[in-house]
């Protein structure tokens, strides 16, 4: 005959091991590289919450509750569910806030400065070799807008030293070289008959009051820009595949839009800034 006490001891022991594992996972994850956190947080969060819920279920089973079998099972299930929810949100908010702290806050719009000082930015001093714009010009002149957008991404990522990674991060475009930005923009403006280009987008943004506030509670401050240029509807941004690459039907300022097709490492609000506002702020400074 099985010893009930022995059965309960095993449940308590396994539950304890699971609880310890959840604590170790949480502490270890705090010291993990931010980029790894960004990619693995959803999986780790779910598995930790599941383990914590099972731990609570086993611990509850080792306690001597008075009542029917049905009542005891309900108590165990309720405890397991409550623990799952608590640990899930602990990982969600505890580690998500840690991700946000690991990156610098969204930069405020840089002050107006003399264009004569712009060549002293680190990016411009780093490499004096001018990018090759011939492919971009050929694609634009032939109205191959999507390929031209991808070529723009290739050039700009190469300039900031991210061509191998193919990704962006908050602050990357803050010091983008004005010479290269103006050259890219001039080609877009020329071959689109002033319908596309960073400067076209900047003028639209300025006409809307240059909205720059991007926080969870006030992200709607730039929703009008998103809707006007056709990148989305309100605060919902369309998939890059749903963007319009036909100059006749695309809204004014719709392109370039390659940033919407590029993965950003960073907190959500900071990446929204980098995708929507940073290129416009830099274009305004370089003008």
Phi, psi and omega in degrees: 000135181288141178275116181301322181298320178297320178300315180294323179298319179295319178298318180295321181293313179295319178299320178295317178300317179296318180297317178297320179298321179295317179297316180297318180298319181295312181296316181297323182291334178297332183257011179279151179302137183307322182293324178290321177302314184302324184276327189255352184305313182302319182290312181298319180300314182292314182295321179295317179295321179296317179295321179294319178298318178295322178299315179296321179298317181290319178299317180297326179291338181274355179268152184266092179270146176266131179141179181288167178300320180298317179295319180296319178294322179296319179297316179296317180296318180296317178297319180295317181295316180298318179293320178303312182296315182299312182292322179302312181286332175297313177293321184297309185272322180297311183278330177294319178294327176295324177296320182293322180290331184291344177248152179294152179294159179304129182292144174288154178306122183300149179290159176295130178226162182289131180301338181294337181273346186298323180298347181277000179295147184306321184295324184284331179279341187290324185214116182273355182282122182285139178297160178270116182260004186297318180294318178299316181295321179296317180293319179293318181294335179264008178060031175269078193292320180292315178297324178294323178296318178292325177292324175299317177300316181300315181294312185291322177294325177294321181297321181268008176075029181239021183295324180289317180287322182069024182231167176237171177208159182304135178090355186294325184265003185299324181243030180300133184304129182296322183301312181292320180297318180292325179292314178299315182297317182298324179292317179297315181296318183297308188276350176258005182057045176067024176265327180243163176132155179297322180292327176294316178296322181295322179294320177297314179301316180294321179295334179272005179096014179050055181295131182230356183282117179229093175226163182306329184267347186226023180295341180294349179300335179247010179298328181295322177295314180303316181288319185299315183272000175081021177278345181182196178227110186067231179267010177260114181267131182291161171294146181302327179294341179266001177290161185259121181247032175240121187295334182287324185255347181285143177293157177298133181082009184294327182235153002290151181220020186299334181299333179284351180249017185236131181290136180245126175271115180157174177296154187304310184298322180292322179288327174298317176302310184297326183280320188260315192259321185305315179297327182286320177297317181292321178297321179297319180292320185282348182287000000 
